[in-house]
Amino acid sequence: MPQITEIFFDCDNTLVLSEELAFEACADLANEILETRGISDRYTGDQLIKDFVGQNFRGMMLSLQVKYNFELTKEELEYFVTKEEDKVIAKLEAKAQPCVGANEELDKLYASKKYGLAVVSSSALRRVRASIKKVDQDKYFDEDKVFSAATSLEKPTSKPDPAIYLHALKKVNKTAEETVAVEDSKSGALSAIRAKIPVIGYVGAYPPDKYDEMSKVLTDLGAKVIMKEWTEFEKCMELIENLPAAQSTL
């Protein structure tokens, strides 16, 4: 197996505790859209997280259209996508916090210069940049190594589509075998796995009573290692580098 020289990090609830804040804003907009279509169902942020965690807003809106059998015009969709970005960014800039221990591990990785570091997210580029800047992580990632499925691709998409990981591999000039992805969600893990990239499944942003459930979900998908705390990151990397076929959990 080739030596691992690049690490791809998901952003939301992997590096930055942003999902809850973002889904609060998403729920407001989703309910506004449902109301305009005469649909009585309403979402809370928690319900959206349960149904759509790991998807970006564009992906959520496509799923809602299928679920409730309505259509948004292209212009309507773009209007709501931009509105959602603005609302979420405002919340993130006010309240976002790093995932516990993430900054300490990024600091060590950056200082070691052993790996290239990149962010690979479903979320819009403006939102990702705002998130990592708010929690002082932007210093670890070159500007051209922050990738967004919603913004960086010629045709916007969302995880679990592997397109954004394939794009990131091409841009950093690495093969999947030279890379590891850190992901917290089913859709994110699937995106990386479909791109043939080995995955560290991070469950530390979930409530502790969800650790076992999410560990099983991510392992069953094909995550090589499960990480409950960022302090385990170095050990997880060693497992993947030394036991590439192992389906270990910590």
C-alpha positions as CSV (number, residue, x, y, z in Angstrom):
1,M,0.0,0.0,0.0
2,P,1.4,3.5,-0.9
3,Q,2.4,5.7,2.0
4,I,-0.3,8.1,3.2
5,T,0.7,11.7,2.6
6,E,-2.7,13.6,2.6
7,I,-5.5,13.9,5.1
8,F,-9.0,15.1,4.0
9,F,-11.2,16.5,6.8
10,D,-14.9,17.0,6.7
11,C,-15.8,20.3,8.3
12,D,-19.3,20.2,9.9
13,N,-19.2,18.3,13.2
14,T,-15.8,16.9,12.4
15,L,-13.7,20.0,12.7
16,V,-16.3,22.5,13.7
17,L,-19.5,22.0,15.9
18,S,-21.7,23.6,13.2
19,E,-24.5,21.2,12.4
20,E,-26.9,22.2,15.1
21,L,-26.5,25.9,14.4
22,A,-26.8,25.3,10.6
23,F,-29.9,23.1,10.9
24,E,-31.7,25.8,13.0
25,A,-31.4,28.1,10.1
26,C,-32.2,25.4,7.6
27,A,-35.4,24.5,9.4
28,D,-36.7,28.0,9.2
29,L,-36.2,28.1,5.5
30,A,-37.5,24.5,4.9
31,N,-40.7,25.4,6.8
32,E,-41.1,28.6,4.7
33,I,-40.8,26.6,1.5
34,L,-43.3,24.0,2.7
35,E,-45.8,26.7,3.7
36,T,-45.6,28.3,0.2
37,R,-46.5,24.9,-1.2
38,G,-49.5,24.4,1.1
39,I,-47.8,21.6,2.9
40,S,-48.7,21.4,6.6
41,D,-45.6,19.5,7.9
42,R,-43.0,21.5,9.7
43,Y,-39.4,20.7,10.7
44,T,-37.3,21.5,13.8
45,G,-33.5,21.7,13.4
46,D,-33.2,18.3,15.3
47,Q,-35.7,16.6,12.9
48,L,-33.7,18.0,9.9
49,I,-30.5,16.6,11.4
50,K,-32.1,13.2,11.8
51,D,-33.3,13.1,8.2
52,F,-30.5,14.9,6.3
53,V,-27.3,15.0,8.3
54,G,-24.3,15.2,6.0
55,Q,-26.2,16.7,3.1
56,N,-25.9,20.3,2.1
57,F,-29.0,22.6,1.8
58,R,-29.3,22.0,-1.9
59,G,-29.3,18.3,-1.3
60,M,-31.9,18.7,1.4
61,M,-34.2,20.7,-0.9
62,L,-34.0,18.1,-3.6
63,S,-34.9,15.4,-1.0
64,L,-37.8,17.5,0.3
65,Q,-39.2,18.0,-3.2
66,V,-39.2,14.2,-3.7
67,K,-40.7,13.5,-0.3
68,Y,-43.5,16.0,-0.7
69,N,-43.9,15.8,-4.5
70,F,-43.4,19.5,-5.3
71,E,-41.0,21.4,-7.5
72,L,-38.8,24.4,-7.0
73,T,-37.8,26.3,-10.1
74,K,-34.1,26.7,-10.6
75,E,-34.4,30.4,-9.7
76,E,-36.3,29.6,-6.5
77,L,-33.8,27.0,-5.5
78,E,-30.8,29.4,-6.0
79,Y,-32.7,32.1,-4.1
80,F,-33.2,29.8,-1.1
81,V,-29.6,28.4,-1.3
82,T,-28.2,31.9,-1.1
83,K,-30.6,32.9,1.7
84,E,-29.6,29.8,3.7
85,E,-25.9,30.5,3.3
86,D,-26.4,34.0,4.7
87,K,-28.5,32.9,7.6
88,V,-26.1,30.0,8.5
89,I,-23.0,32.1,8.2
90,A,-24.4,34.7,10.5
91,K,-25.1,32.0,13.2
92,L,-21.6,30.4,12.7
93,E,-19.8,33.7,12.9
94,A,-21.6,34.4,16.2
95,K,-21.5,31.0,17.9
96,A,-19.4,28.3,16.2
97,Q,-16.9,26.3,18.4
98,P,-14.3,23.8,17.3
99,C,-14.9,20.1,17.9
100,V,-13.3,19.2,21.2
101,G,-9.6,18.5,20.7
102,A,-9.6,19.2,16.9
103,N,-7.4,22.3,17.1
104,E,-4.8,20.6,19.2
105,E,-4.5,17.7,16.7
106,L,-4.4,20.1,13.7
107,D,-1.7,22.1,15.4
108,K,0.5,18.9,15.8
109,L,-0.2,17.8,12.2
110,Y,0.6,21.2,10.8
111,A,3.8,21.5,12.7
112,S,4.9,17.9,11.7
113,K,4.6,18.6,8.0
114,K,4.2,14.9,7.5
115,Y,0.9,15.2,5.7
116,G,-0.9,17.6,3.4
117,L,-4.1,18.9,4.9
118,A,-7.3,19.7,3.2
119,V,-11.0,20.3,4.0
120,V,-13.6,18.4,1.9
121,S,-17.2,19.4,2.7
122,S,-20.7,19.3,1.3
123,S,-21.3,22.8,2.5
124,A,-21.0,26.0,0.5
125,L,-17.4,27.4,0.3
126,R,-18.4,30.7,2.0
127,R,-19.8,28.7,4.9
128,V,-16.8,26.4,5.3
129,R,-14.4,29.3,5.2
130,A,-16.5,31.2,7.8
131,S,-16.6,28.1,10.0
132,I,-12.9,27.4,10.1
133,K,-12.0,31.1,10.4
134,K,-14.3,31.5,13.4
135,V,-12.6,28.6,15.3
136,D,-9.0,29.6,14.2
137,Q,-8.5,26.6,11.9
138,D,-8.0,28.6,8.7
139,K,-4.3,28.8,9.4
140,Y,-3.9,25.1,8.9
141,F,-5.4,24.9,5.4
142,D,-4.1,26.7,2.3
143,E,-6.8,28.6,0.5
144,D,-6.8,26.3,-2.5
145,K,-7.2,23.2,-0.3
146,V,-10.7,23.9,1.0
147,F,-13.2,22.1,-1.2
148,S,-17.0,22.3,-1.4
149,A,-19.4,20.0,-3.2
150,A,-21.8,22.9,-3.4
151,T,-19.3,25.4,-4.8
152,S,-16.1,23.8,-6.1
153,L,-17.6,21.6,-8.7
154,E,-18.8,22.5,-12.2
155,K,-22.1,20.9,-11.3
156,P,-23.1,21.4,-7.7
157,T,-23.8,18.2,-5.7
158,S,-23.7,16.8,-2.2
159,K,-22.2,13.9,-0.4
160,P,-22.7,10.9,-0.6
161,D,-21.9,11.6,-4.2
162,P,-18.1,10.9,-4.4
163,A,-17.6,13.8,-6.9
164,I,-16.1,16.2,-4.4
165,Y,-13.6,13.7,-3.1
166,L,-12.6,12.8,-6.7
167,H,-12.2,16.5,-7.4
168,A,-10.1,17.0,-4.3
169,L,-7.8,14.1,-5.2
170,K,-7.2,15.5,-8.6
171,K,-6.5,19.0,-7.3
172,V,-3.9,17.8,-4.7
173,N,-2.5,15.3,-7.2
174,K,-2.9,12.3,-4.9
175,T,-4.3,8.8,-5.3
176,A,-7.0,7.5,-3.0
177,E,-4.4,5.1,-1.5
178,E,-2.2,8.0,-0.5
179,T,-5.1,9.7,1.4
180,V,-7.3,9.3,4.5
181,A,-10.6,11.0,5.1
182,V,-12.1,11.9,8.5
183,E,-15.9,11.8,8.4
184,D,-18.7,11.9,11.0
185,S,-21.8,11.1,8.9
186,K,-23.2,8.3,6.8
187,S,-23.4,10.4,3.7
188,G,-19.9,11.8,4.2
189,A,-18.3,8.4,4.8
190,L,-20.1,7.0,1.8
191,S,-18.8,9.8,-0.4
192,A,-15.1,9.1,0.6
193,I,-15.6,5.3,0.5
194,R,-17.1,5.5,-3.0
195,A,-14.0,7.4,-4.0
196,K,-11.9,4.5,-2.6
197,I,-10.5,6.6,0.2
198,P,-10.0,4.9,3.6
199,V,-12.1,6.6,6.3
200,I,-11.7,7.3,10.0
201,G,-15.2,7.6,11.3
202,Y,-15.5,10.3,14.0
203,V,-18.4,10.0,16.4
204,G,-17.3,12.5,19.0
205,A,-19.7,15.2,18.0
206,Y,-22.7,12.9,18.7
207,P,-24.3,12.6,22.2
208,P,-22.5,9.8,24.1
209,D,-25.6,7.6,24.0
210,K,-25.3,7.6,20.2
211,Y,-21.6,6.6,20.0
212,D,-22.2,2.8,19.7
213,E,-25.0,3.3,17.1
214,M,-23.0,5.6,14.9
215,S,-19.9,3.6,15.3
216,K,-21.8,0.6,13.9
217,V,-23.3,2.6,11.1
218,L,-19.9,3.9,10.0
219,T,-18.1,0.6,10.4
220,D,-20.8,-1.2,8.5
221,L,-20.4,1.3,5.6
222,G,-16.7,0.5,5.5
223,A,-14.9,3.0,7.8
224,K,-11.5,1.4,8.7
225,V,-11.3,2.9,12.3
226,I,-13.7,4.6,14.7
227,M,-12.5,7.7,16.6
228,K,-14.5,8.8,19.7
229,E,-12.2,11.6,20.7
230,W,-9.6,13.7,18.8
231,T,-6.9,12.5,21.2
232,E,-7.2,9.1,19.5
233,F,-6.3,10.5,16.1
234,E,-2.7,9.6,16.0
235,K,-3.5,6.0,17.1
236,C,-6.2,5.8,14.3
237,M,-3.7,6.9,11.7
238,E,-1.2,4.3,12.9
239,L,-3.8,1.6,12.5
240,I,-4.7,2.6,9.0
241,E,-1.1,3.0,7.9
242,N,0.1,-0.3,9.5
243,L,-3.0,-2.4,9.2
244,P,-4.7,-1.2,6.0
245,A,-7.2,-4.1,5.8
246,A,-8.2,-4.0,9.5
247,Q,-11.7,-3.0,10.4
248,S,-10.7,-1.9,13.8
249,T,-12.6,0.2,16.3
250,L,-11.2,1.9,19.3
